[in-house]
Amino acid sequence: MQITGLDRINRCGGVALLTEQEVSRSWNRLFAAGTEVTADTFSRAETLLEELRPESPLYHRLQNELVEIRELRSPKKTKPKKRAIKLKI
C-alpha cells in the first residue's frame, strides 16, 4: 500500500507534508481489520509518523498505538517454569 494524498499537501518551507486527516486515514488503512501486519507495515507507519509535527497530539497518539501494536504482534517470550527443588536436610 502506498501513502497517497500528495495531491492535497501542505507546503511548509518547500517540504510536502500530509495533513493530519490524510495521515489518520492512511494509518487506519494500514492497520484495518483483516490486513496482515508485516515489517513493511511498521516501516510505513513510521513514515506516516514522520509526516506529523512532533508536538502534534495525533503524533503522540499514533506513536503510542504503534508501540502497543508492536507489543501485540511480537512473539511472546515464555519464561521456563521454575521447578520446586526439595532440599534434604
One Martini backbone bead per residue (centre of mass of N, CA, C, O) as a GRO file, in nm:
protein
   89
    1MET     BB    1   0.095   0.037   0.024
    2GLN     BB    2   0.046   0.365  -0.051
    3ILE     BB    3   0.109   0.689   0.009
    4THR     BB    4  -0.139   0.920  -0.016
    5GLY     BB    5  -0.237   1.267  -0.095
    6LEU     BB    6  -0.034   1.465  -0.257
    7ASP     BB    7  -0.251   1.656  -0.391
    8ARG     BB    8  -0.307   1.744  -0.067
    9ILE     BB    9  -0.080   1.961   0.038
   10ASN     BB   10   0.148   2.096   0.244
   11ARG     BB   11   0.345   2.387   0.266
   12CYS     BB   12   0.678   2.365   0.431
   13GLY     BB   13   0.950   2.492   0.321
   14GLY     BB   14   0.916   2.290   0.055
   15VAL     BB   15   0.767   2.069   0.220
   16ALA     BB   16   0.584   1.784   0.199
   17LEU     BB   17   0.272   1.746   0.374
   18LEU     BB   18   0.057   1.581   0.541
   19THR     BB   19  -0.227   1.565   0.673
   20GLU     BB   20  -0.383   1.450   0.947
   21GLN     BB   21  -0.611   1.315   0.791
   22GLU     BB   22  -0.429   1.150   0.596
   23VAL     BB   23  -0.276   0.997   0.811
   24SER     BB   24  -0.519   0.866   0.947
   25ARG     BB   25  -0.625   0.716   0.701
   26SER     BB   26  -0.367   0.552   0.639
   27TRP     BB   27  -0.350   0.415   0.915
   28ASN     BB   28  -0.621   0.264   0.899
   29ARG     BB   29  -0.537   0.096   0.650
   30LEU     BB   30  -0.292  -0.051   0.768
   31PHE     BB   31  -0.482  -0.149   1.045
   32ALA     BB   32  -0.694  -0.313   0.935
   33ALA     BB   33  -0.908  -0.543   0.943
   34GLY     BB   34  -0.746  -0.830   0.796
   35THR     BB   35  -0.463  -0.727   0.791
   36GLU     BB   36  -0.136  -0.766   0.738
   37VAL     BB   37   0.136  -0.756   0.967
   38THR     BB   38   0.444  -0.616   0.888
   39ALA     BB   39   0.743  -0.472   0.852
   40ASP     BB   40   0.633  -0.279   0.634
   41THR     BB   41   0.408  -0.158   0.803
   42PHE     BB   42   0.594  -0.026   1.014
   43SER     BB   43   0.747   0.150   0.816
   44ARG     BB   44   0.499   0.311   0.717
   45ALA     BB   45   0.417   0.420   0.993
   46GLU     BB   46   0.678   0.582   1.038
   47THR     BB   47   0.640   0.762   0.792
   48LEU     BB   48   0.381   0.892   0.891
   49LEU     BB   49   0.500   1.019   1.149
   50GLU     BB   50   0.700   1.209   0.988
   51GLU     BB   51   0.454   1.397   0.883
   52LEU     BB   52   0.451   1.493   1.172
   53ARG     BB   53   0.452   1.682   1.430
   54PRO     BB   54   0.589   1.633   1.742
   55GLU     BB   55   0.349   1.819   1.889
   56SER     BB   56   0.133   1.639   1.800
   57PRO     BB   57  -0.128   1.458   1.918
   58LEU     BB   58  -0.133   1.246   1.691
   59TYR     BB   59   0.156   1.154   1.717
   60HIS     BB   60   0.132   1.041   2.008
   61ARG     BB   61  -0.097   0.841   1.957
   62LEU     BB   62   0.039   0.674   1.725
   63GLN     BB   63   0.295   0.599   1.875
   64ASN     BB   64   0.150   0.434   2.094
   65GLU     BB   65   0.010   0.237   1.904
   66LEU     BB   66   0.267   0.116   1.781
   67VAL     BB   67   0.374  -0.006   2.040
   68GLU     BB   68   0.127  -0.189   2.094
   69ILE     BB   69   0.132  -0.347   1.828
   70ARG     BB   70   0.412  -0.466   1.864
   71GLU     BB   71   0.348  -0.620   2.125
   72LEU     BB   72   0.115  -0.795   2.002
   73ARG     BB   73   0.298  -0.912   1.746
   74SER     BB   74   0.498  -1.023   1.919
   75PRO     BB   75   0.666  -1.267   2.034
   76LYS     BB   76   0.631  -1.454   2.305
   77LYS     BB   77   0.813  -1.480   2.592
   78THR     BB   78   0.891  -1.767   2.759
   79LYS     BB   79   0.923  -1.878   3.068
   80PRO     BB   80   1.052  -2.093   3.251
   81LYS     BB   81   0.960  -2.308   3.470
   82LYS     BB   82   0.965  -2.340   3.800
   83ARG     BB   83   1.114  -2.568   4.009
   84ALA     BB   84   1.088  -2.753   4.268
   85ILE     BB   85   1.313  -2.794   4.543
   86LYS     BB   86   1.439  -3.047   4.731
   87LEU     BB   87   1.561  -3.043   5.051
   88LYS     BB   88   1.817  -3.204   5.228
   89ILE     BB   89   1.863  -3.235   5.595
   0.00000   0.00000   0.00000
